[in-house]
Amino acid sequence: MGGGEIVLIIFVFLLLFGAKAIPDIARTLGKAMREFQKATNEIKREINESGGGIAGDISDIRSTIQNARNDIREGIMKHTGDITKDIEEIKSGVKKETDNLSSTITNATTIKPEDKSDFSI
């Protein structure tokens, strides 16, 4: 708006409301502007508070996921250790049985001096 337009608007206000009503109208407009500004600030504050709550919720979710990940990792490590221990026990048992079987076969195929008489011609 240019300067001439503003002067024209003021002139129309003076004609419509009179010189005595202009201060009352200005006060009313000022109050309305303050109320509008308060409402705008209140809305901004509520939005910021809501946003802060969401950020806290996201942080809680991240923490929960991290704890679950750690629990899973610990469980896997524990079970891996248990499985490794079981495999070592099985290997030890197989080795022991293999050694026993090998010894039995060696003893069965070895000719003892007292058994040599059975093979003489």
C-alpha positions as semicolon CSV with decimal commas, in nm:
position;residue;x (nm);y (nm);z (nm)
1;M;0,000;0,000;0,000
2;G;0,115;0,346;-0,084
3;G;0,094;0,659;0,132
4;G;-0,209;0,793;-0,057
5;E;-0,407;0,474;0,005
6;I;-0,338;0,487;0,379
7;V;-0,454;0,851;0,395
8;L;-0,772;0,756;0,209
9;I;-0,845;0,469;0,453
10;I;-0,794;0,702;0,754
11;F;-1,026;0,959;0,595
12;V;-1,298;0,696;0,542
13;F;-1,263;0,583;0,907
14;L;-1,298;0,941;1,027
15;L;-1,611;0,987;0,817
16;L;-1,771;0,659;0,925
17;F;-1,685;0,653;1,296
18;G;-1,591;1,008;1,389
19;A;-1,280;1,137;1,559
20;K;-1,389;1,025;1,907
21;A;-1,448;0,660;1,806
22;I;-1,107;0,609;1,639
23;P;-0,912;0,563;1,972
24;D;-1,169;0,307;2,090
25;I;-1,142;0,119;1,762
26;A;-0,760;0,129;1,784
27;R;-0,774;-0,009;2,142
28;T;-1,011;-0,284;2,034
29;L;-0,785;-0,374;1,739
30;G;-0,483;-0,372;1,974
31;K;-0,659;-0,608;2,217
32;A;-0,762;-0,835;1,931
33;M;-0,403;-0,843;1,801
34;R;-0,271;-0,928;2,152
35;E;-0,527;-1,207;2,192
36;F;-0,439;-1,340;1,849
37;Q;-0,067;-1,332;1,939
38;K;-0,134;-1,513;2,272
39;A;-0,335;-1,782;2,092
40;T;-0,059;-1,822;1,832
41;N;0,208;-1,852;2,103
42;E;-0,005;-2,107;2,291
43;I;-0,045;-2,318;1,979
44;K;0,330;-2,301;1,913
45;R;0,401;-2,403;2,273
46;E;0,164;-2,701;2,251
47;I;0,318;-2,813;1,923
48;N;0,666;-2,791;2,074
49;E;0,558;-2,986;2,382
50;S;0,397;-3,252;2,165
51;G;0,708;-3,270;1,953
52;G;0,920;-3,311;2,266
53;G;0,700;-3,600;2,375
54;I;0,745;-3,769;2,041
55;A;1,122;-3,728;2,064
56;G;1,113;-3,888;2,410
57;D;0,901;-4,174;2,279
58;I;1,144;-4,230;1,992
59;S;1,434;-4,232;2,239
60;D;1,252;-4,489;2,456
61;I;1,187;-4,709;2,151
62;R;1,553;-4,689;2,049
63;S;1,660;-4,786;2,401
64;T;1,418;-5,080;2,405
65;I;1,544;-5,202;2,068
66;Q;1,907;-5,171;2,180
67;N;1,833;-5,368;2,500
68;A;1,656;-5,639;2,299
69;R;1,949;-5,657;2,057
70;N;2,192;-5,696;2,348
71;D;1,975;-5,967;2,508
72;I;1,961;-6,158;2,178
73;R;2,338;-6,126;2,132
74;E;2,402;-6,253;2,487
75;G;2,161;-6,544;2,434
76;I;2,331;-6,642;2,110
77;M;2,675;-6,623;2,271
78;K;2,556;-6,837;2,564
79;H;2,401;-7,100;2,339
80;T;2,703;-7,096;2,109
81;G;2,922;-7,164;2,412
82;D;2,690;-7,446;2,522
83;I;2,693;-7,598;2,173
84;T;3,073;-7,573;2,154
85;K;3,099;-7,746;2,492
86;D;2,861;-8,023;2,377
87;I;3,060;-8,071;2,055
88;E;3,384;-8,100;2,254
89;E;3,222;-8,361;2,481
90;I;3,102;-8,557;2,177
91;K;3,448;-8,537;2,015
92;S;3,607;-8,658;2,339
93;G;3,359;-8,946;2,363
94;V;3,409;-9,045;1,998
95;K;3,789;-9,033;2,041
96;K;3,767;-9,248;2,353
97;E;3,542;-9,503;2,181
98;T;3,762;-9,501;1,871
99;D;4,071;-9,566;2,084
100;N;3,890;-9,849;2,267
101;L;3,776;-10,001;1,938
102;S;4,123;-9,970;1,788
103;S;4,273;-10,136;2,095
104;T;4,017;-10,416;2,077
105;I;4,090;-10,473;1,707
106;T;4,465;-10,469;1,770
107;N;4,427;-10,720;2,052
108;A;4,202;-10,941;1,842
109;T;4,437;-10,949;1,544
110;T;4,760;-10,994;1,738
111;I;4,872;-11,353;1,772
112;K;4,986;-11,430;2,121
113;P;5,260;-11,686;2,183
114;E;5,020;-11,925;2,350
115;D;4,790;-11,907;2,043
116;K;5,075;-12,000;1,802
117;S;5,038;-12,366;1,880
118;D;4,690;-12,361;1,726
119;F;4,836;-12,269;1,386
120;S;5,111;-12,530;1,362
121;I;5,111;-12,789;1,096
